[in-house]
Amino acid sequence: VERSRSSGLALPPYEPLQEGLSMEGLPPSTVVMVEPSRALPPRDHLLWSLCTMLYGNVCCLGFMALVFSVKSRDRKVLGDYSGALSYGSTSKYLNITALLLNIFLVVVVIALIASGTIVIAKYFNSEQHHFDGPT
């Protein structure tokens, strides 16, 4: 509860002044501006896109992800968070697609190598029996 300097009356906060009082005798008020908290800026996935481009650039998806990541970072610097979010999510989906294709290709190559090894082993085994002849 504040007291007026001139009148010595107690004024409850947030109530209008009583008749006969003026603002000159009251202490100055302080206004505190509270800005709304800013949301975190959207992610641009630049490092993930760079790794995808260098280590798994299937169908140039890694390069395209890197392009969208750079566009997202540019938009974020300019303050266009909706554009940055759009480019960042496109980059994320391109990275996910490239990752899935890389996993699929690695599984196919391993399967081909394993089946080729089995076929070659059977071929050499049958050739060895052919040269030995029946005994």
PyMOL CGO cylinders between C-alpha atoms (Angstrom):
from pymol import cmd
from pymol.cgo import CYLINDER

trace = [
    CYLINDER, 0.00, 0.00, 0.00, 1.49, 3.34, -1.03, 0.3, 1, 1, 1, 1, 1, 1,
    CYLINDER, 1.49, 3.34, -1.03, 1.04, 6.61, 0.81, 0.3, 1, 1, 1, 1, 1, 1,
    CYLINDER, 1.04, 6.61, 0.81, 0.63, 9.89, -0.89, 0.3, 1, 1, 1, 1, 1, 1,
    CYLINDER, 0.63, 9.89, -0.89, 3.38, 12.39, -0.03, 0.3, 1, 1, 1, 1, 1, 1,
    CYLINDER, 3.38, 12.39, -0.03, 1.12, 15.39, 0.12, 0.3, 1, 1, 1, 1, 1, 1,
    CYLINDER, 1.12, 15.39, 0.12, -1.99, 14.01, 1.80, 0.3, 1, 1, 1, 1, 1, 1,
    CYLINDER, -1.99, 14.01, 1.80, -0.68, 11.05, 3.82, 0.3, 1, 1, 1, 1, 1, 1,
    CYLINDER, -0.68, 11.05, 3.82, -3.64, 8.89, 2.67, 0.3, 1, 1, 1, 1, 1, 1,
    CYLINDER, -3.64, 8.89, 2.67, -3.22, 5.21, 1.97, 0.3, 1, 1, 1, 1, 1, 1,
    CYLINDER, -3.22, 5.21, 1.97, -4.24, 4.33, -1.60, 0.3, 1, 1, 1, 1, 1, 1,
    CYLINDER, -4.24, 4.33, -1.60, -4.97, 0.73, -2.46, 0.3, 1, 1, 1, 1, 1, 1,
    CYLINDER, -4.97, 0.73, -2.46, -3.43, -0.35, -5.76, 0.3, 1, 1, 1, 1, 1, 1,
    CYLINDER, -3.43, -0.35, -5.76, -5.49, -0.24, -8.96, 0.3, 1, 1, 1, 1, 1, 1,
    CYLINDER, -5.49, -0.24, -8.96, -8.26, 1.95, -7.64, 0.3, 1, 1, 1, 1, 1, 1,
    CYLINDER, -8.26, 1.95, -7.64, -9.21, 5.37, -8.99, 0.3, 1, 1, 1, 1, 1, 1,
    CYLINDER, -9.21, 5.37, -8.99, -8.08, 8.46, -7.12, 0.3, 1, 1, 1, 1, 1, 1,
    CYLINDER, -8.08, 8.46, -7.12, -10.46, 9.88, -4.60, 0.3, 1, 1, 1, 1, 1, 1,
    CYLINDER, -10.46, 9.88, -4.60, -11.91, 13.29, -5.24, 0.3, 1, 1, 1, 1, 1, 1,
    CYLINDER, -11.91, 13.29, -5.24, -9.65, 16.08, -4.21, 0.3, 1, 1, 1, 1, 1, 1,
    CYLINDER, -9.65, 16.08, -4.21, -6.38, 14.19, -4.82, 0.3, 1, 1, 1, 1, 1, 1,
    CYLINDER, -6.38, 14.19, -4.82, -4.08, 14.96, -7.73, 0.3, 1, 1, 1, 1, 1, 1,
    CYLINDER, -4.08, 14.96, -7.73, -1.38, 12.91, -9.48, 0.3, 1, 1, 1, 1, 1, 1,
    CYLINDER, -1.38, 12.91, -9.48, 1.35, 15.45, -8.67, 0.3, 1, 1, 1, 1, 1, 1,
    CYLINDER, 1.35, 15.45, -8.67, 1.59, 14.35, -5.06, 0.3, 1, 1, 1, 1, 1, 1,
    CYLINDER, 1.59, 14.35, -5.06, 1.85, 10.62, -5.82, 0.3, 1, 1, 1, 1, 1, 1,
    CYLINDER, 1.85, 10.62, -5.82, 5.13, 8.82, -6.57, 0.3, 1, 1, 1, 1, 1, 1,
    CYLINDER, 5.13, 8.82, -6.57, 5.77, 8.05, -10.24, 0.3, 1, 1, 1, 1, 1, 1,
    CYLINDER, 5.77, 8.05, -10.24, 4.71, 4.63, -11.41, 0.3, 1, 1, 1, 1, 1, 1,
    CYLINDER, 4.71, 4.63, -11.41, 6.92, 2.14, -13.16, 0.3, 1, 1, 1, 1, 1, 1,
    CYLINDER, 6.92, 2.14, -13.16, 5.73, 0.29, -16.23, 0.3, 1, 1, 1, 1, 1, 1,
    CYLINDER, 5.73, 0.29, -16.23, 7.36, -3.03, -17.03, 0.3, 1, 1, 1, 1, 1, 1,
    CYLINDER, 7.36, -3.03, -17.03, 6.85, -4.29, -20.58, 0.3, 1, 1, 1, 1, 1, 1,
    CYLINDER, 6.85, -4.29, -20.58, 6.86, -8.06, -20.81, 0.3, 1, 1, 1, 1, 1, 1,
    CYLINDER, 6.86, -8.06, -20.81, 7.41, -9.32, -24.32, 0.3, 1, 1, 1, 1, 1, 1,
    CYLINDER, 7.41, -9.32, -24.32, 6.01, -12.70, -25.23, 0.3, 1, 1, 1, 1, 1, 1,
    CYLINDER, 6.01, -12.70, -25.23, 8.67, -15.35, -25.30, 0.3, 1, 1, 1, 1, 1, 1,
    CYLINDER, 8.67, -15.35, -25.30, 9.83, -16.16, -28.77, 0.3, 1, 1, 1, 1, 1, 1,
    CYLINDER, 9.83, -16.16, -28.77, 9.48, -19.69, -29.96, 0.3, 1, 1, 1, 1, 1, 1,
    CYLINDER, 9.48, -19.69, -29.96, 12.63, -21.56, -30.78, 0.3, 1, 1, 1, 1, 1, 1,
    CYLINDER, 12.63, -21.56, -30.78, 13.65, -21.07, -34.39, 0.3, 1, 1, 1, 1, 1, 1,
    CYLINDER, 13.65, -21.07, -34.39, 12.98, -24.06, -36.65, 0.3, 1, 1, 1, 1, 1, 1,
    CYLINDER, 12.98, -24.06, -36.65, 15.75, -26.55, -37.27, 0.3, 1, 1, 1, 1, 1, 1,
    CYLINDER, 15.75, -26.55, -37.27, 17.51, -26.46, -40.62, 0.3, 1, 1, 1, 1, 1, 1,
    CYLINDER, 17.51, -26.46, -40.62, 19.17, -29.93, -40.48, 0.3, 1, 1, 1, 1, 1, 1,
    CYLINDER, 19.17, -29.93, -40.48, 22.33, -28.59, -42.16, 0.3, 1, 1, 1, 1, 1, 1,
    CYLINDER, 22.33, -28.59, -42.16, 24.79, -31.04, -40.60, 0.3, 1, 1, 1, 1, 1, 1,
    CYLINDER, 24.79, -31.04, -40.60, 22.56, -34.05, -41.35, 0.3, 1, 1, 1, 1, 1, 1,
    CYLINDER, 22.56, -34.05, -41.35, 22.19, -32.88, -44.96, 0.3, 1, 1, 1, 1, 1, 1,
    CYLINDER, 22.19, -32.88, -44.96, 25.93, -32.41, -45.30, 0.3, 1, 1, 1, 1, 1, 1,
    CYLINDER, 25.93, -32.41, -45.30, 26.58, -35.95, -44.05, 0.3, 1, 1, 1, 1, 1, 1,
    CYLINDER, 26.58, -35.95, -44.05, 23.87, -37.35, -46.32, 0.3, 1, 1, 1, 1, 1, 1,
    CYLINDER, 23.87, -37.35, -46.32, 25.40, -35.59, -49.30, 0.3, 1, 1, 1, 1, 1, 1,
    CYLINDER, 25.40, -35.59, -49.30, 28.93, -36.77, -48.53, 0.3, 1, 1, 1, 1, 1, 1,
    CYLINDER, 28.93, -36.77, -48.53, 28.20, -40.35, -47.49, 0.3, 1, 1, 1, 1, 1, 1,
    CYLINDER, 28.20, -40.35, -47.49, 24.94, -41.37, -49.12, 0.3, 1, 1, 1, 1, 1, 1,
    CYLINDER, 24.94, -41.37, -49.12, 24.03, -39.19, -52.06, 0.3, 1, 1, 1, 1, 1, 1,
    CYLINDER, 24.03, -39.19, -52.06, 21.55, -41.64, -53.61, 0.3, 1, 1, 1, 1, 1, 1,
    CYLINDER, 21.55, -41.64, -53.61, 19.78, -40.05, -56.61, 0.3, 1, 1, 1, 1, 1, 1,
    CYLINDER, 19.78, -40.05, -56.61, 21.21, -36.65, -55.51, 0.3, 1, 1, 1, 1, 1, 1,
    CYLINDER, 21.21, -36.65, -55.51, 18.81, -36.60, -52.55, 0.3, 1, 1, 1, 1, 1, 1,
    CYLINDER, 18.81, -36.60, -52.55, 21.66, -35.56, -50.24, 0.3, 1, 1, 1, 1, 1, 1,
    CYLINDER, 21.66, -35.56, -50.24, 22.50, -32.60, -52.45, 0.3, 1, 1, 1, 1, 1, 1,
    CYLINDER, 22.50, -32.60, -52.45, 18.86, -31.53, -52.63, 0.3, 1, 1, 1, 1, 1, 1,
    CYLINDER, 18.86, -31.53, -52.63, 18.57, -31.85, -48.83, 0.3, 1, 1, 1, 1, 1, 1,
    CYLINDER, 18.57, -31.85, -48.83, 21.65, -29.63, -48.47, 0.3, 1, 1, 1, 1, 1, 1,
    CYLINDER, 21.65, -29.63, -48.47, 20.13, -27.02, -50.80, 0.3, 1, 1, 1, 1, 1, 1,
    CYLINDER, 20.13, -27.02, -50.80, 16.91, -26.92, -48.76, 0.3, 1, 1, 1, 1, 1, 1,
    CYLINDER, 16.91, -26.92, -48.76, 18.89, -26.77, -45.52, 0.3, 1, 1, 1, 1, 1, 1,
    CYLINDER, 18.89, -26.77, -45.52, 20.81, -23.72, -46.74, 0.3, 1, 1, 1, 1, 1, 1,
    CYLINDER, 20.81, -23.72, -46.74, 17.54, -22.09, -47.86, 0.3, 1, 1, 1, 1, 1, 1,
    CYLINDER, 17.54, -22.09, -47.86, 16.08, -22.80, -44.42, 0.3, 1, 1, 1, 1, 1, 1,
    CYLINDER, 16.08, -22.80, -44.42, 19.07, -21.23, -42.69, 0.3, 1, 1, 1, 1, 1, 1,
    CYLINDER, 19.07, -21.23, -42.69, 18.81, -18.15, -44.93, 0.3, 1, 1, 1, 1, 1, 1,
    CYLINDER, 18.81, -18.15, -44.93, 15.12, -17.75, -44.09, 0.3, 1, 1, 1, 1, 1, 1,
    CYLINDER, 15.12, -17.75, -44.09, 15.86, -18.15, -40.39, 0.3, 1, 1, 1, 1, 1, 1,
    CYLINDER, 15.86, -18.15, -40.39, 18.48, -15.39, -40.54, 0.3, 1, 1, 1, 1, 1, 1,
    CYLINDER, 18.48, -15.39, -40.54, 15.97, -13.11, -42.28, 0.3, 1, 1, 1, 1, 1, 1,
    CYLINDER, 15.97, -13.11, -42.28, 13.38, -13.81, -39.57, 0.3, 1, 1, 1, 1, 1, 1,
    CYLINDER, 13.38, -13.81, -39.57, 10.96, -15.68, -41.85, 0.3, 1, 1, 1, 1, 1, 1,
    CYLINDER, 10.96, -15.68, -41.85, 10.28, -18.58, -39.51, 0.3, 1, 1, 1, 1, 1, 1,
    CYLINDER, 10.28, -18.58, -39.51, 7.41, -20.03, -41.54, 0.3, 1, 1, 1, 1, 1, 1,
    CYLINDER, 7.41, -20.03, -41.54, 9.60, -20.21, -44.67, 0.3, 1, 1, 1, 1, 1, 1,
    CYLINDER, 9.60, -20.21, -44.67, 12.45, -21.65, -42.62, 0.3, 1, 1, 1, 1, 1, 1,
    CYLINDER, 12.45, -21.65, -42.62, 10.10, -24.27, -41.18, 0.3, 1, 1, 1, 1, 1, 1,
    CYLINDER, 10.10, -24.27, -41.18, 8.90, -25.23, -44.66, 0.3, 1, 1, 1, 1, 1, 1,
    CYLINDER, 8.90, -25.23, -44.66, 12.40, -25.57, -46.12, 0.3, 1, 1, 1, 1, 1, 1,
    CYLINDER, 12.40, -25.57, -46.12, 13.66, -27.35, -42.99, 0.3, 1, 1, 1, 1, 1, 1,
    CYLINDER, 13.66, -27.35, -42.99, 10.90, -29.95, -43.08, 0.3, 1, 1, 1, 1, 1, 1,
    CYLINDER, 10.90, -29.95, -43.08, 11.54, -30.57, -46.79, 0.3, 1, 1, 1, 1, 1, 1,
    CYLINDER, 11.54, -30.57, -46.79, 15.21, -31.08, -45.98, 0.3, 1, 1, 1, 1, 1, 1,
    CYLINDER, 15.21, -31.08, -45.98, 14.30, -33.49, -43.17, 0.3, 1, 1, 1, 1, 1, 1,
    CYLINDER, 14.30, -33.49, -43.17, 12.08, -35.59, -45.44, 0.3, 1, 1, 1, 1, 1, 1,
    CYLINDER, 12.08, -35.59, -45.44, 14.74, -35.69, -48.16, 0.3, 1, 1, 1, 1, 1, 1,
    CYLINDER, 14.74, -35.69, -48.16, 17.30, -36.83, -45.57, 0.3, 1, 1, 1, 1, 1, 1,
    CYLINDER, 17.30, -36.83, -45.57, 14.96, -39.55, -44.29, 0.3, 1, 1, 1, 1, 1, 1,
    CYLINDER, 14.96, -39.55, -44.29, 14.28, -40.76, -47.83, 0.3, 1, 1, 1, 1, 1, 1,
    CYLINDER, 14.28, -40.76, -47.83, 18.00, -40.85, -48.64, 0.3, 1, 1, 1, 1, 1, 1,
    CYLINDER, 18.00, -40.85, -48.64, 18.70, -42.73, -45.41, 0.3, 1, 1, 1, 1, 1, 1,
    CYLINDER, 18.70, -42.73, -45.41, 16.05, -45.36, -46.15, 0.3, 1, 1, 1, 1, 1, 1,
    CYLINDER, 16.05, -45.36, -46.15, 17.32, -45.81, -49.71, 0.3, 1, 1, 1, 1, 1, 1,
    CYLINDER, 17.32, -45.81, -49.71, 20.89, -46.18, -48.41, 0.3, 1, 1, 1, 1, 1, 1,
    CYLINDER, 20.89, -46.18, -48.41, 19.82, -48.82, -45.91, 0.3, 1, 1, 1, 1, 1, 1,
    CYLINDER, 19.82, -48.82, -45.91, 17.90, -50.68, -48.63, 0.3, 1, 1, 1, 1, 1, 1,
    CYLINDER, 17.90, -50.68, -48.63, 20.89, -50.57, -51.01, 0.3, 1, 1, 1, 1, 1, 1,
    CYLINDER, 20.89, -50.57, -51.01, 23.29, -51.81, -48.33, 0.3, 1, 1, 1, 1, 1, 1,
    CYLINDER, 23.29, -51.81, -48.33, 20.97, -54.74, -47.55, 0.3, 1, 1, 1, 1, 1, 1,
    CYLINDER, 20.97, -54.74, -47.55, 20.67, -55.59, -51.26, 0.3, 1, 1, 1, 1, 1, 1,
    CYLINDER, 20.67, -55.59, -51.26, 24.45, -55.45, -51.77, 0.3, 1, 1, 1, 1, 1, 1,
    CYLINDER, 24.45, -55.45, -51.77, 25.05, -57.66, -48.74, 0.3, 1, 1, 1, 1, 1, 1,
    CYLINDER, 25.05, -57.66, -48.74, 22.44, -60.13, -49.97, 0.3, 1, 1, 1, 1, 1, 1,
    CYLINDER, 22.44, -60.13, -49.97, 23.99, -60.19, -53.46, 0.3, 1, 1, 1, 1, 1, 1,
    CYLINDER, 23.99, -60.19, -53.46, 27.48, -60.70, -52.08, 0.3, 1, 1, 1, 1, 1, 1,
    CYLINDER, 27.48, -60.70, -52.08, 26.30, -63.48, -49.77, 0.3, 1, 1, 1, 1, 1, 1,
    CYLINDER, 26.30, -63.48, -49.77, 24.35, -65.28, -52.50, 0.3, 1, 1, 1, 1, 1, 1,
    CYLINDER, 24.35, -65.28, -52.50, 27.19, -64.81, -54.99, 0.3, 1, 1, 1, 1, 1, 1,
    CYLINDER, 27.19, -64.81, -54.99, 29.66, -66.28, -52.51, 0.3, 1, 1, 1, 1, 1, 1,
    CYLINDER, 29.66, -66.28, -52.51, 27.44, -69.32, -52.02, 0.3, 1, 1, 1, 1, 1, 1,
    CYLINDER, 27.44, -69.32, -52.02, 27.07, -69.83, -55.79, 0.3, 1, 1, 1, 1, 1, 1,
    CYLINDER, 27.07, -69.83, -55.79, 30.83, -69.47, -56.39, 0.3, 1, 1, 1, 1, 1, 1,
    CYLINDER, 30.83, -69.47, -56.39, 31.61, -71.86, -53.52, 0.3, 1, 1, 1, 1, 1, 1,
    CYLINDER, 31.61, -71.86, -53.52, 29.23, -74.47, -55.01, 0.3, 1, 1, 1, 1, 1, 1,
    CYLINDER, 29.23, -74.47, -55.01, 30.73, -73.97, -58.45, 0.3, 1, 1, 1, 1, 1, 1,
    CYLINDER, 30.73, -73.97, -58.45, 34.31, -74.50, -57.23, 0.3, 1, 1, 1, 1, 1, 1,
    CYLINDER, 34.31, -74.50, -57.23, 33.19, -77.48, -55.16, 0.3, 1, 1, 1, 1, 1, 1,
    CYLINDER, 33.19, -77.48, -55.16, 31.58, -79.11, -58.20, 0.3, 1, 1, 1, 1, 1, 1,
    CYLINDER, 31.58, -79.11, -58.20, 34.64, -78.35, -60.38, 0.3, 1, 1, 1, 1, 1, 1,
    CYLINDER, 34.64, -78.35, -60.38, 36.91, -79.96, -57.80, 0.3, 1, 1, 1, 1, 1, 1,
    CYLINDER, 36.91, -79.96, -57.80, 34.77, -83.14, -57.83, 0.3, 1, 1, 1, 1, 1, 1,
    CYLINDER, 34.77, -83.14, -57.83, 34.78, -83.06, -61.65, 0.3, 1, 1, 1, 1, 1, 1,
    CYLINDER, 34.78, -83.06, -61.65, 38.63, -82.98, -61.84, 0.3, 1, 1, 1, 1, 1, 1,
    CYLINDER, 38.63, -82.98, -61.84, 39.08, -85.62, -59.14, 0.3, 1, 1, 1, 1, 1, 1,
    CYLINDER, 39.08, -85.62, -59.14, 36.83, -87.99, -60.97, 0.3, 1, 1, 1, 1, 1, 1,
    CYLINDER, 36.83, -87.99, -60.97, 34.99, -90.90, -59.48, 0.3, 1, 1, 1, 1, 1, 1,
    CYLINDER, 34.99, -90.90, -59.48, 37.18, -93.13, -57.42, 0.3, 1, 1, 1, 1, 1, 1,
]
cmd.load_cgo(trace, "trace")
